[in-house]
Amino acid sequence: MQSVTLPKVVLWLIIGVFFFLALFVLAGAGGESNVGRYQMAVLERSNFTDIFVIDTATGVVKYVGKDEGKPFDQIKGK
């Protein structure tokens, strides 16, 4: 059985592809995702509906009244 040697160009190409794939995988590993960061709870009592928005990263809970449709940072809450 004879050993097969690859030309240097093919060897460097394979190394380059592995390096690129490793860089591609590691580039997305440290990103912070905001998926699921904000949770909403709705509470109904008689004729009233209370809406609370919870920032799960900081623990801040805000009541949404007239501030509906605004970004979380602009909600004044109560």
Biopython code that builds the backbone (N, CA, C, O; Angstrom):
import numpy as np
from Bio.PDB.StructureBuilder import StructureBuilder

atoms = [
    (1, "MET", "N", (0.837, -1.176, 0.000)),
    (1, "MET", "CA", (0.000, 0.000, 0.000)),
    (1, "MET", "C", (0.881, 1.238, 0.000)),
    (1, "MET", "O", (1.763, 1.378, 0.846)),
    (2, "GLN", "N", (0.646, 2.119, -0.932)),
    (2, "GLN", "CA", (1.459, 3.317, -1.060)),
    (2, "GLN", "C", (0.767, 4.482, -0.364)),
    (2, "GLN", "O", (-0.461, 4.574, -0.346)),
    (3, "SER", "N", (1.563, 5.356, 0.200)),
    (3, "SER", "CA", (0.991, 6.539, 0.830)),
    (3, "SER", "C", (0.785, 7.613, -0.227)),
    (3, "SER", "O", (1.595, 7.766, -1.141)),
    (4, "VAL", "N", (-0.290, 8.341, -0.092)),
    (4, "VAL", "CA", (-0.626, 9.375, -1.052)),
    (4, "VAL", "C", (-0.247, 10.717, -0.449)),
    (4, "VAL", "O", (-0.636, 11.026, 0.677)),
    (5, "THR", "N", (0.500, 11.504, -1.180)),
    (5, "THR", "CA", (0.871, 12.841, -0.709)),
    (5, "THR", "C", (0.101, 13.869, -1.522)),
    (5, "THR", "O", (-0.021, 13.768, -2.742)),
    (6, "LEU", "N", (-0.408, 14.849, -0.814)),
    (6, "LEU", "CA", (-1.152, 15.919, -1.477)),
    (6, "LEU", "C", (-0.205, 17.033, -1.870)),
    (6, "LEU", "O", (0.771, 17.295, -1.167)),
    (7, "PRO", "N", (-0.479, 17.688, -2.976)),
    (7, "PRO", "CA", (0.341, 18.859, -3.324)),
    (7, "PRO", "C", (0.170, 19.942, -2.251)),
    (7, "PRO", "O", (-0.857, 20.003, -1.575)),
    (8, "LYS", "N", (1.173, 20.776, -2.111)),
    (8, "LYS", "CA", (1.151, 21.812, -1.074)),
    (8, "LYS", "C", (-0.018, 22.779, -1.254)),
    (8, "LYS", "O", (-0.565, 23.278, -0.271)),
    (9, "VAL", "N", (-0.396, 23.039, -2.477)),
    (9, "VAL", "CA", (-1.506, 23.963, -2.724)),
    (9, "VAL", "C", (-2.805, 23.407, -2.147)),
    (9, "VAL", "O", (-3.578, 24.146, -1.537)),
    (10, "VAL", "N", (-3.045, 22.133, -2.331)),
    (10, "VAL", "CA", (-4.264, 21.507, -1.817)),
    (10, "VAL", "C", (-4.228, 21.485, -0.292)),
    (10, "VAL", "O", (-5.246, 21.739, 0.352)),
    (11, "LEU", "N", (-3.087, 21.190, 0.285)),
    (11, "LEU", "CA", (-2.938, 21.178, 1.740)),
    (11, "LEU", "C", (-3.224, 22.561, 2.323)),
    (11, "LEU", "O", (-3.944, 22.666, 3.316)),
    (12, "TRP", "N", (-2.682, 23.610, 1.735)),
    (12, "TRP", "CA", (-2.934, 24.970, 2.222)),
    (12, "TRP", "C", (-4.391, 25.373, 2.015)),
    (12, "TRP", "O", (-4.948, 26.118, 2.821)),
    (13, "LEU", "N", (-5.007, 24.890, 0.949)),
    (13, "LEU", "CA", (-6.418, 25.161, 0.709)),
    (13, "LEU", "C", (-7.286, 24.530, 1.797)),
    (13, "LEU", "O", (-8.216, 25.164, 2.297)),
    (14, "ILE", "N", (-6.989, 23.305, 2.158)),
    (14, "ILE", "CA", (-7.740, 22.623, 3.219)),
    (14, "ILE", "C", (-7.549, 23.334, 4.555)),
    (14, "ILE", "O", (-8.512, 23.518, 5.299)),
    (15, "ILE", "N", (-6.327, 23.733, 4.866)),
    (15, "ILE", "CA", (-6.060, 24.473, 6.106)),
    (15, "ILE", "C", (-6.815, 25.798, 6.103)),
    (15, "ILE", "O", (-7.374, 26.196, 7.125)),
    (16, "GLY", "N", (-6.835, 26.475, 4.971)),
    (16, "GLY", "CA", (-7.557, 27.747, 4.873)),
    (16, "GLY", "C", (-9.049, 27.586, 5.067)),
    (16, "GLY", "O", (-9.684, 28.413, 5.722)),
    (17, "VAL", "N", (-9.616, 26.529, 4.504)),
    (17, "VAL", "CA", (-11.048, 26.280, 4.669)),
    (17, "VAL", "C", (-11.372, 25.990, 6.136)),
    (17, "VAL", "O", (-12.358, 26.513, 6.656)),
    (18, "PHE", "N", (-10.579, 25.183, 6.804)),
    (18, "PHE", "CA", (-10.807, 24.909, 8.225)),
    (18, "PHE", "C", (-10.652, 26.169, 9.069)),
    (18, "PHE", "O", (-11.427, 26.388, 9.999)),
    (19, "PHE", "N", (-9.664, 26.993, 8.755)),
    (19, "PHE", "CA", (-9.464, 28.247, 9.485)),
    (19, "PHE", "C", (-10.664, 29.174, 9.309)),
    (19, "PHE", "O", (-11.127, 29.783, 10.274)),
    (20, "PHE", "N", (-11.172, 29.283, 8.071)),
    (20, "PHE", "CA", (-12.328, 30.124, 7.796)),
    (20, "PHE", "C", (-13.561, 29.619, 8.539)),
    (20, "PHE", "O", (-14.297, 30.414, 9.124)),
    (21, "LEU", "N", (-13.793, 28.314, 8.523)),
    (21, "LEU", "CA", (-14.946, 27.753, 9.216)),
    (21, "LEU", "C", (-14.854, 27.968, 10.722)),
    (21, "LEU", "O", (-15.857, 28.282, 11.364)),
    (22, "ALA", "N", (-13.656, 27.801, 11.295)),
    (22, "ALA", "CA", (-13.480, 28.028, 12.728)),
    (22, "ALA", "C", (-13.739, 29.489, 13.075)),
    (22, "ALA", "O", (-14.387, 29.783, 14.080)),
    (23, "LEU", "N", (-13.243, 30.395, 12.261)),
    (23, "LEU", "CA", (-13.465, 31.822, 12.493)),
    (23, "LEU", "C", (-14.949, 32.165, 12.364)),
    (23, "LEU", "O", (-15.474, 32.952, 13.151)),
    (24, "PHE", "N", (-15.618, 31.585, 11.386)),
    (24, "PHE", "CA", (-17.044, 31.819, 11.166)),
    (24, "PHE", "C", (-17.874, 31.335, 12.357)),
    (24, "PHE", "O", (-18.808, 32.017, 12.781)),
    (25, "VAL", "N", (-17.541, 30.173, 12.891)),
    (25, "VAL", "CA", (-18.280, 29.617, 14.031)),
    (25, "VAL", "C", (-18.008, 30.420, 15.294)),
    (25, "VAL", "O", (-18.933, 30.696, 16.058)),
    (26, "LEU", "N", (-16.773, 30.795, 15.524)),
    (26, "LEU", "CA", (-16.428, 31.518, 16.747)),
    (26, "LEU", "C", (-16.890, 32.970, 16.726)),
    (26, "LEU", "O", (-17.069, 33.568, 17.787)),
    (27, "ALA", "N", (-17.084, 33.542, 15.562)),
    (27, "ALA", "CA", (-17.530, 34.935, 15.475)),
    (27, "ALA", "C", (-18.947, 35.095, 16.018)),
    (27, "ALA", "O", (-19.265, 36.135, 16.593)),
    (28, "GLY", "N", (-19.786, 34.108, 15.851)),
    (28, "GLY", "CA", (-21.152, 34.194, 16.346)),
    (28, "GLY", "C", (-21.324, 33.672, 17.754)),
    (28, "GLY", "O", (-22.417, 33.767, 18.312)),
    (29, "ALA", "N", (-20.277, 33.122, 18.346)),
    (29, "ALA", "CA", (-20.398, 32.498, 19.660)),
    (29, "ALA", "C", (-20.539, 33.513, 20.789)),
    (29, "ALA", "O", (-21.159, 33.200, 21.805)),
    (30, "GLY", "N", (-19.991, 34.706, 20.649)),
    (30, "GLY", "CA", (-19.998, 35.657, 21.751)),
    (30, "GLY", "C", (-21.101, 36.688, 21.686)),
    (30, "GLY", "O", (-21.184, 37.553, 22.558)),
    (31, "GLY", "N", (-21.946, 36.622, 20.678)),
    (31, "GLY", "CA", (-22.993, 37.624, 20.518)),
    (31, "GLY", "C", (-24.068, 37.499, 21.581)),
    (31, "GLY", "O", (-24.448, 36.396, 21.974)),
    (32, "GLU", "N", (-24.556, 38.650, 22.042)),
    (32, "GLU", "CA", (-25.615, 38.656, 23.041)),
    (32, "GLU", "C", (-26.956, 38.753, 22.326)),
    (32, "GLU", "O", (-27.165, 39.638, 21.497)),
    (33, "SER", "N", (-27.835, 37.863, 22.644)),
    (33, "SER", "CA", (-29.138, 37.840, 21.994)),
    (33, "SER", "C", (-30.194, 38.456, 22.899)),
    (33, "SER", "O", (-30.200, 38.225, 24.108)),
    (34, "ASN", "N", (-31.088, 39.244, 22.305)),
    (34, "ASN", "CA", (-32.179, 39.837, 23.064)),
    (34, "ASN", "C", (-33.463, 39.044, 22.918)),
    (34, "ASN", "O", (-34.520, 39.501, 23.352)),
    (35, "VAL", "N", (-33.396, 37.870, 22.320)),
    (35, "VAL", "CA", (-34.583, 37.050, 22.169)),
    (35, "VAL", "C", (-35.015, 36.569, 23.548)),
    (35, "VAL", "O", (-34.233, 35.942, 24.263)),
    (36, "GLY", "N", (-36.238, 36.856, 23.918)),
    (36, "GLY", "CA", (-36.745, 36.453, 25.224)),
    (36, "GLY", "C", (-36.381, 37.395, 26.350)),
    (36, "GLY", "O", (-36.668, 37.103, 27.511)),
    (37, "ARG", "N", (-35.757, 38.515, 26.037)),
    (37, "ARG", "CA", (-35.344, 39.438, 27.094)),
    (37, "ARG", "C", (-36.548, 40.112, 27.737)),
    (37, "ARG", "O", (-36.594, 40.259, 28.958)),
    (38, "TYR", "N", (-37.515, 40.521, 26.939)),
    (38, "TYR", "CA", (-38.691, 41.209, 27.466)),
    (38, "TYR", "C", (-39.871, 40.239, 27.504)),
    (38, "TYR", "O", (-40.200, 39.604, 26.502)),
    (39, "GLN", "N", (-40.493, 40.136, 28.660)),
    (39, "GLN", "CA", (-41.662, 39.296, 28.837)),
    (39, "GLN", "C", (-42.848, 40.187, 29.188)),
    (39, "GLN", "O", (-42.680, 41.243, 29.798)),
    (40, "MET", "N", (-44.031, 39.762, 28.807)),
    (40, "MET", "CA", (-45.222, 40.554, 29.078)),
    (40, "MET", "C", (-46.202, 39.716, 29.878)),
    (40, "MET", "O", (-46.419, 38.539, 29.589)),
    (41, "ALA", "N", (-46.789, 40.338, 30.884)),
    (41, "ALA", "CA", (-47.817, 39.676, 31.685)),
    (41, "ALA", "C", (-49.072, 40.534, 31.648)),
    (41, "ALA", "O", (-49.011, 41.747, 31.847)),
    (42, "VAL", "N", (-50.202, 39.901, 31.392)),
    (42, "VAL", "CA", (-51.484, 40.599, 31.330)),
    (42, "VAL", "C", (-52.367, 40.060, 32.448)),
    (42, "VAL", "O", (-52.533, 38.850, 32.602)),
    (43, "LEU", "N", (-52.927, 40.981, 33.223)),
    (43, "LEU", "CA", (-53.774, 40.622, 34.348)),
    (43, "LEU", "C", (-55.127, 41.297, 34.174)),
    (43, "LEU", "O", (-55.209, 42.518, 34.041)),
    (44, "GLU", "N", (-56.176, 40.501, 34.176)),
    (44, "GLU", "CA", (-57.527, 41.057, 34.032)),
    (44, "GLU", "C", (-58.250, 40.968, 35.362)),
    (44, "GLU", "O", (-58.237, 39.932, 36.027)),
    (45, "ARG", "N", (-58.881, 42.068, 35.737)),
    (45, "ARG", "CA", (-59.699, 42.090, 36.947)),
    (45, "ARG", "C", (-60.904, 42.974, 36.663)),
    (45, "ARG", "O", (-60.744, 44.136, 36.291)),
    (46, "SER", "N", (-62.072, 42.453, 36.828)),
    (46, "SER", "CA", (-63.359, 43.075, 36.471)),
    (46, "SER", "C", (-63.302, 43.635, 35.064)),
    (46, "SER", "O", (-63.196, 42.882, 34.096)),
    (47, "ASN", "N", (-63.372, 44.955, 34.943)),
    (47, "ASN", "CA", (-63.363, 45.603, 33.633)),
    (47, "ASN", "C", (-62.013, 46.225, 33.297)),
    (47, "ASN", "O", (-61.901, 46.967, 32.321)),
    (48, "PHE", "N", (-61.002, 45.935, 34.080)),
    (48, "PHE", "CA", (-59.683, 46.544, 33.884)),
    (48, "PHE", "C", (-58.676, 45.495, 33.415)),
    (48, "PHE", "O", (-58.723, 44.335, 33.823)),
    (49, "THR", "N", (-57.783, 45.928, 32.564)),
    (49, "THR", "CA", (-56.686, 45.077, 32.110)),
    (49, "THR", "C", (-55.376, 45.761, 32.447)),
    (49, "THR", "O", (-55.133, 46.894, 32.034)),
    (50, "ASP", "N", (-54.538, 45.072, 33.195)),
    (50, "ASP", "CA", (-53.214, 45.593, 33.536)),
    (50, "ASP", "C", (-52.173, 44.865, 32.708)),
    (50, "ASP", "O", (-52.201, 43.639, 32.597)),
    (51, "ILE", "N", (-51.253, 45.625, 32.126)),
    (51, "ILE", "CA", (-50.185, 45.051, 31.312)),
    (51, "ILE", "C", (-48.854, 45.414, 31.961)),
    (51, "ILE", "O", (-48.577, 46.586, 32.214)),
    (52, "PHE", "N", (-48.045, 44.414, 32.225)),
    (52, "PHE", "CA", (-46.725, 44.607, 32.802)),
    (52, "PHE", "C", (-45.677, 44.085, 31.829)),
    (52, "PHE", "O", (-45.846, 43.019, 31.237)),
    (53, "VAL", "N", (-44.599, 44.837, 31.667)),
    (53, "VAL", "CA", (-43.475, 44.414, 30.838)),
    (53, "VAL", "C", (-42.279, 44.208, 31.757)),
    (53, "VAL", "O", (-41.945, 45.078, 32.561)),
    (54, "ILE", "N", (-41.642, 43.057, 31.631)),
    (54, "ILE", "CA", (-40.534, 42.684, 32.503)),
    (54, "ILE", "C", (-39.273, 42.565, 31.665)),
    (54, "ILE", "O", (-39.250, 41.848, 30.665)),
    (55, "ASP", "N", (-38.221, 43.272, 32.076)),
    (55, "ASP", "CA", (-36.902, 43.140, 31.447)),
    (55, "ASP", "C", (-36.171, 42.041, 32.210)),
    (55, "ASP", "O", (-35.714, 42.269, 33.331)),
    (56, "THR", "N", (-36.054, 40.859, 31.623)),
    (56, "THR", "CA", (-35.476, 39.724, 32.337)),
    (56, "THR", "C", (-33.972, 39.853, 32.541)),
    (56, "THR", "O", (-33.404, 39.132, 33.361)),
    (57, "ALA", "N", (-33.312, 40.756, 31.816)),
    (57, "ALA", "CA", (-31.872, 40.943, 31.995)),
    (57, "ALA", "C", (-31.577, 41.796, 33.226)),
    (57, "ALA", "O", (-30.594, 41.552, 33.926)),
    (58, "THR", "N", (-32.419, 42.796, 33.497)),
    (58, "THR", "CA", (-32.176, 43.699, 34.629)),
    (58, "THR", "C", (-33.155, 43.503, 35.770)),
    (58, "THR", "O", (-32.886, 43.930, 36.893)),
    (59, "GLY", "N", (-34.294, 42.861, 35.503)),
    (59, "GLY", "CA", (-35.293, 42.650, 36.540)),
    (59, "GLY", "C", (-36.267, 43.802, 36.696)),
    (59, "GLY", "O", (-37.091, 43.786, 37.610)),
    (60, "VAL", "N", (-36.197, 44.792, 35.837)),
    (60, "VAL", "CA", (-37.082, 45.956, 35.916)),
    (60, "VAL", "C", (-38.467, 45.564, 35.403)),
    (60, "VAL", "O", (-38.605, 44.962, 34.339)),
    (61, "VAL", "N", (-39.492, 45.923, 36.190)),
    (61, "VAL", "CA", (-40.878, 45.666, 35.805)),
    (61, "VAL", "C", (-41.566, 47.012, 35.645)),
    (61, "VAL", "O", (-41.490, 47.862, 36.532)),
    (62, "LYS", "N", (-42.235, 47.207, 34.520)),
    (62, "LYS", "CA", (-42.939, 48.465, 34.273)),
    (62, "LYS", "C", (-44.391, 48.188, 33.918)),
    (62, "LYS", "O", (-44.704, 47.234, 33.205)),
    (63, "TYR", "N", (-45.273, 49.046, 34.432)),
    (63, "TYR", "CA", (-46.700, 48.980, 34.117)),
    (63, "TYR", "C", (-46.941, 49.788, 32.851)),
    (63, "TYR", "O", (-46.513, 50.937, 32.748)),
    (64, "VAL", "N", (-47.622, 49.186, 31.896)),
    (64, "VAL", "CA", (-47.900, 49.874, 30.640)),
    (64, "VAL", "C", (-49.334, 50.381, 30.702)),
    (64, "VAL", "O", (-50.278, 49.594, 30.764)),
    (65, "GLY", "N", (-49.486, 51.685, 30.687)),
    (65, "GLY", "CA", (-50.817, 52.280, 30.683)),
    (65, "GLY", "C", (-50.992, 53.053, 29.400)),
    (65, "GLY", "O", (-51.314, 52.483, 28.358)),
    (66, "LYS", "N", (-50.781, 54.345, 29.475)),
    (66, "LYS", "CA", (-50.897, 55.205, 28.292)),
    (66, "LYS", "C", (-49.638, 55.153, 27.430)),
    (66, "LYS", "O", (-49.599, 55.758, 26.358)),
    (67, "ASP", "N", (-48.623, 54.447, 27.879)),
    (67, "ASP", "CA", (-47.347, 54.369, 27.166)),
    (67, "ASP", "C", (-47.305, 53.217, 26.159)),
    (67, "ASP", "O", (-46.229, 52.815, 25.717)),
    (68, "GLU", "N", (-48.448, 52.701, 25.806)),
    (68, "GLU", "CA", (-48.512, 51.557, 24.913)),
    (68, "GLU", "C", (-47.896, 51.883, 23.556)),
    (68, "GLU", "O", (-48.192, 52.925, 22.971)),
    (69, "GLY", "N", (-47.047, 51.003, 23.062)),
    (69, "GLY", "CA", (-46.411, 51.189, 21.766)),
    (69, "GLY", "C", (-45.068, 51.884, 21.827)),
    (69, "GLY", "O", (-44.410, 52.039, 20.798)),
    (70, "LYS", "N", (-44.642, 52.311, 23.015)),
    (70, "LYS", "CA", (-43.345, 52.980, 23.155)),
    (70, "LYS", "C", (-42.262, 51.956, 23.471)),
    (70, "LYS", "O", (-42.560, 50.878, 23.984)),
    (71, "PRO", "N", (-41.003, 52.285, 23.168)),
    (71, "PRO", "CA", (-39.899, 51.407, 23.566)),
    (71, "PRO", "C", (-39.816, 51.305, 25.089)),
    (71, "PRO", "O", (-40.278, 52.197, 25.801)),
    (72, "PHE", "N", (-39.224, 50.215, 25.586)),
    (72, "PHE", "CA", (-39.160, 49.960, 27.025)),
    (72, "PHE", "C", (-38.511, 51.098, 27.801)),
    (72, "PHE", "O", (-38.952, 51.429, 28.901)),
    (73, "ASP", "N", (-37.466, 51.699, 27.237)),
    (73, "ASP", "CA", (-36.756, 52.777, 27.923)),
    (73, "ASP", "C", (-37.617, 54.029, 28.094)),
    (73, "ASP", "O", (-37.371, 54.827, 28.998)),
    (74, "GLN", "N", (-38.624, 54.208, 27.234)),
    (74, "GLN", "CA", (-39.450, 55.414, 27.290)),
    (74, "GLN", "C", (-40.723, 55.218, 28.115)),
    (74, "GLN", "O", (-41.463, 56.178, 28.335)),
    (75, "ILE", "N", (-40.991, 53.995, 28.573)),
    (75, "ILE", "CA", (-42.180, 53.765, 29.394)),
    (75, "ILE", "C", (-41.910, 54.289, 30.792)),
    (75, "ILE", "O", (-40.934, 53.901, 31.434)),
    (76, "LYS", "N", (-42.775, 55.168, 31.255)),
    (76, "LYS", "CA", (-42.598, 55.745, 32.586)),
    (76, "LYS", "C", (-43.023, 54.777, 33.672)),
    (76, "LYS", "O", (-42.411, 54.740, 34.740)),
    (77, "GLY", "N", (-44.050, 54.000, 33.422)),
    (77, "GLY", "CA", (-44.523, 53.049, 34.413)),
    (77, "GLY", "C", (-45.163, 53.741, 35.590)),
    (77, "GLY", "O", (-45.451, 54.937, 35.534)),
    (78, "LYS", "N", (-45.385, 52.998, 36.656)),
    (78, "LYS", "CA", (-45.970, 53.565, 37.874)),
    (78, "LYS", "C", (-45.192, 53.127, 39.069)),
    (78, "LYS", "O", (-45.526, 53.499, 40.194)),
]
sb = StructureBuilder()
sb.init_structure("model")
sb.init_model(0)
sb.init_chain("A")
sb.init_seg("    ")
for serial, (resi, resn, name, xyz) in enumerate(atoms, 1):
    if name == "N":
        sb.init_residue(resn, " ", resi, " ")
    sb.init_atom(name, np.array(xyz, "f"), 0.0, 1.0, " ", f" {name:<3s}", serial, name[0])
structure = sb.get_structure()
